[in-house]
């Protein structure tokens, strides 16, 4: 193929692509409906990404509180066991009361 023929084919393809894009844009603008309809289902929980910062923080803080209560209970049991073991290992030491 000659150099001029390649440029003519490339220019023809570019023109065709541009014409198709313009036709698609115009068709989209002509058939564009400005109304938007959304289906709202009553009783559905609000999605997490639509919650405000305070609503998300409240859930997170409740979760943290529950975790800390579990940790506190475990530490209390461990302290009681440590006290019992220390009393068993050294019966001469004075007993501590809490």
Buried (B, 14 or more C-beta within 10 A) or exposed (E): EEEEEEEEEEEEEEEEEEEEEEEEEEEEEEEEEEEEEEEEEEEEEEEEEEBEEEEEEEEEEEEEEEEEEEEEEEEEEEEEEEEEEEEEEEEEEEEEEE
